């Protein structure tokens, strides 16, 4: 399932979860009904609150965090290094092309530089997402080390605690 939205008669926006195939229109039918997003999210918050209220569960999560946090941090750092290396390689290639071809490059140079610039957008987005995940993980680890679990409404910390990927 994935999130989707629609507009009602009075131009109100309705959010819901629906079958991914239905939303992408890759299937003509889907047996799964659409579910109101606010209703599902209230249930999830309620359940997370119940879990966080359970001392045994908090202890299990804290133990899990102490084991998985270093592994997750290492994976994120490796992924960030890989993405950053690609960004640097693209920048070097663009500079090399500019020097080598100068004004003689014409449309070939302009086309390749445009391609490089288009590749930068998702790279910068990926770097920002990785940095956000690393901050969330660090925050959740700090909270866990203090003996406190993040509040149920703190999606950033809850996502990091559960090892969710965005």
Secondary structure, DSSP 8 states (H G I E B T S, - for coil): -EEEEEE-TTS-EEEEEE-HHHHHT-SS--SS--EEHHHHHHHHHHHHHHHHH-HHHHHHHHHHHHHHHHHHHHHHHHHHHHHHHHHHHHHHHHHHHHHHHGGGGHHHHHHHHHHHHHHHHHHHHHHHHHHHHHHHHHHHHHHHHTT----TT-HHHHHHHHT---
